[in-house]
Amino acid sequence: MSGYTKHVFNKDLEKIKKEMTTYINNFIPLLPYVYSIDTIKALLEEYYPYEWFLINEKYEYYCIKEKVIRRHGKKSRFDMDNPSEIIQKLPVFKKISGQEYVDKHQRQYNEEKRIHQKKLFKVQRKSRNKKIYDKIQMAKNKTQLIEPEFLDKLTGLYDKKNTSQKDKVYIVIELKKYYCPKVIQFFSKKVDTEYNVQLRRMAFEHLQSFGFQPVLPKQKHMRIPSKNKKRRKWLRNVYAKERFDIKAIPEELEYRIDNSKDQLIKSYDFFISHSSADYKYIQELIQYLNVKGNTIYCDWINDNDYLKRELVGKATLFVIEKRLQQSKLLIFVKSSNSSNSNWCKYELNYFSKLKKPIYVIEIDAILNKSFNYNLLTEEMDLEYNEKPILF
């Protein structure tokens, strides 16, 4: 096992060195009259921001792994130089920082030519970087950029010895709905240590969707997480091969809410009552509230695996009522679409009966990025007491 992990580390390090050499060679024509290691780092951050982020993320990842094995008194295995040190040890950097090269560079230096090369390179990299960040942003749009207050309970439940592979699948699906350092660390750890093939693959693919480049270990090199002979045999022959595919229907979520701990521990700061036709504005509101530290319930983010418009029925209503109960406050996003929505009227009516605060924000406020929401009063003409026709 140690020989394999060391091999993976060395392979990863060589890949980083090779890629950094390519990046530096690409922007050598952009070097100013006087440059240093800080100049190289600045150019990497400017033209290869995603790649530079990955290199730093990889460094932090191996630092954590190194601390863990040292804490257990094991031999050093992941002693990685920081990115600046890696650059300075590259042959290409040694070449361009040598006095002979510097003298030649300054003799032949042409500021107009450098500016021209910079413009061309900037256009080339801008297109590439946009593709990368558009893909990452698309993944982030399906999540909340916040650490939910029930996160530790959820990850703790996953790590319990008696939690089944089936329940772990559900927990992974829930965790995929949040983007924060703790969630990323959780999935990174599961890529390294989770012995079940399906769960390890789910963690791996989720990290990839956000632009990370985890290394997926082969099953034969995985450490079996137990010293008990009987349990080791079960983990190897049964647990590792178990697979569960959820039923993507409202009735499945209704059952989970009634029968599973991972659903019972949930809570939300705000329930967003809205029309799906306004989803672009809802995304902006959720991002604003996340930045303020609020956890949000929005059906097409939090329960998108189960709630399908073509499957609306009593189970859907049950789920919505439960999420309203689990929410502390409600924000009604008022628009021409939501004011005519039977679902919005029902949610407002139900939440009012729970005697919890209801706030209203006009769609124009979100459009103007003012995000001013006000407490609902009887004077507001929302007709929220109307009986909705749901089915």
WOKAFEN-V902531 format. One record per residue. RES is the residue in three letters. SS is DSSP state (helix for helix, strand for strand, loop for the rest). Layout:
RES:SS
RES:SS
//
This chain:
MET:loop
SER:helix
GLY:helix
TYR:helix
THR:helix
LYS:helix
HIS:helix
VAL:helix
PHE:helix
ASN:helix
LYS:helix
ASP:helix
LEU:helix
GLU:helix
LYS:helix
ILE:helix
LYS:helix
LYS:helix
GLU:helix
MET:helix
THR:helix
THR:helix
TYR:helix
ILE:helix
ASN:helix
ASN:helix
PHE:loop
ILE:helix
PRO:helix
LEU:helix
LEU:loop
PRO:loop
TYR:loop
VAL:loop
TYR:loop
SER:loop
ILE:helix
ASP:helix
THR:helix
ILE:helix
LYS:helix
ALA:helix
LEU:helix
LEU:helix
GLU:helix
GLU:helix
TYR:helix
TYR:loop
PRO:helix
TYR:helix
GLU:helix
TRP:helix
PHE:helix
LEU:helix
ILE:helix
ASN:helix
GLU:helix
LYS:helix
TYR:helix
GLU:helix
TYR:helix
TYR:helix
CYS:helix
ILE:helix
LYS:helix
GLU:helix
LYS:helix
VAL:helix
ILE:helix
ARG:helix
ARG:helix
HIS:loop
GLY:loop
LYS:loop
LYS:loop
SER:loop
ARG:loop
PHE:loop
ASP:loop
MET:loop
ASP:loop
ASN:loop
PRO:helix
SER:helix
GLU:helix
ILE:helix
ILE:helix
GLN:helix
LYS:helix
LEU:loop
PRO:helix
VAL:helix
PHE:helix
LYS:helix
LYS:helix
ILE:helix
SER:helix
GLY:loop
GLN:helix
GLU:helix
TYR:helix
VAL:helix
ASP:helix
LYS:helix
HIS:helix
GLN:helix
ARG:helix
GLN:loop
TYR:loop
ASN:loop
GLU:helix
GLU:helix
LYS:helix
ARG:helix
ILE:helix
HIS:helix
GLN:helix
LYS:helix
LYS:helix
LEU:helix
PHE:helix
LYS:helix
VAL:helix
GLN:helix
ARG:helix
LYS:helix
SER:helix
ARG:helix
ASN:helix
LYS:helix
LYS:helix
ILE:helix
TYR:helix
ASP:helix
LYS:helix
ILE:helix
GLN:helix
MET:helix
ALA:helix
LYS:helix
ASN:loop
LYS:loop
THR:loop
GLN:strand
LEU:loop
ILE:loop
GLU:loop
PRO:loop
GLU:loop
PHE:loop
LEU:helix
ASP:helix
LYS:helix
LEU:helix
THR:helix
GLY:helix
LEU:helix
TYR:helix
ASP:loop
LYS:loop
LYS:loop
ASN:loop
THR:loop
SER:loop
GLN:helix
LYS:helix
ASP:helix
LYS:helix
VAL:helix
TYR:helix
ILE:helix
VAL:helix
ILE:helix
GLU:helix
LEU:helix
LYS:loop
LYS:loop
TYR:strand
TYR:loop
CYS:loop
PRO:helix
LYS:helix
VAL:helix
ILE:helix
GLN:helix
PHE:helix
PHE:helix
SER:helix
LYS:helix
LYS:helix
VAL:helix
ASP:helix
THR:helix
GLU:loop
TYR:loop
ASN:loop
VAL:helix
GLN:helix
LEU:helix
ARG:helix
ARG:helix
MET:helix
ALA:helix
PHE:helix
GLU:helix
HIS:helix
LEU:helix
GLN:helix
SER:helix
PHE:loop
GLY:loop
PHE:loop
GLN:loop
PRO:loop
VAL:loop
LEU:loop
PRO:loop
LYS:loop
GLN:helix
LYS:helix
HIS:helix
MET:loop
ARG:loop
ILE:loop
PRO:loop
SER:loop
LYS:loop
ASN:loop
LYS:helix
LYS:helix
ARG:helix
ARG:helix
LYS:helix
TRP:helix
LEU:helix
ARG:helix
ASN:helix
VAL:loop
TYR:helix
ALA:helix
LYS:helix
GLU:loop
ARG:loop
PHE:loop
ASP:loop
ILE:loop
LYS:loop
ALA:loop
ILE:loop
PRO:helix
GLU:helix
GLU:helix
LEU:helix
GLU:helix
TYR:helix
ARG:helix
ILE:helix
ASP:helix
ASN:helix
SER:loop
LYS:helix
ASP:helix
GLN:helix
LEU:helix
ILE:loop
LYS:loop
SER:loop
TYR:strand
ASP:strand
PHE:strand
PHE:strand
ILE:strand
SER:strand
HIS:loop
SER:loop
SER:helix
ALA:helix
ASP:helix
TYR:helix
LYS:helix
TYR:helix
ILE:helix
GLN:helix
GLU:helix
LEU:helix
ILE:helix
GLN:helix
TYR:helix
LEU:helix
ASN:helix
VAL:helix
LYS:loop
GLY:loop
ASN:loop
THR:loop
ILE:strand
TYR:strand
CYS:loop
ASP:helix
TRP:helix
ILE:helix
ASN:helix
ASP:loop
ASN:loop
ASP:loop
TYR:loop
LEU:loop
LYS:loop
ARG:helix
GLU:helix
LEU:helix
VAL:loop
GLY:loop
LYS:helix
ALA:helix
THR:helix
LEU:helix
PHE:helix
VAL:helix
ILE:helix
GLU:helix
LYS:helix
ARG:helix
LEU:helix
GLN:helix
GLN:loop
SER:strand
LYS:strand
LEU:strand
LEU:strand
ILE:strand
PHE:strand
VAL:strand
LYS:strand
SER:loop
SER:helix
ASN:helix
SER:helix
SER:helix
ASN:loop
SER:loop
ASN:helix
TRP:helix
CYS:helix
LYS:helix
TYR:helix
GLU:helix
LEU:helix
ASN:helix
TYR:helix
PHE:helix
SER:helix
LYS:helix
LEU:loop
LYS:loop
LYS:loop
PRO:loop
ILE:strand
TYR:strand
VAL:strand
ILE:strand
GLU:strand
ILE:helix
ASP:helix
ALA:helix
ILE:helix
LEU:helix
ASN:loop
LYS:loop
SER:loop
PHE:loop
ASN:loop
TYR:loop
ASN:strand
LEU:strand
LEU:loop
THR:loop
GLU:loop
GLU:loop
MET:loop
ASP:loop
LEU:loop
GLU:loop
TYR:loop
ASN:loop
GLU:loop
LYS:loop
PRO:loop
ILE:loop
LEU:loop
PHE:loop
//
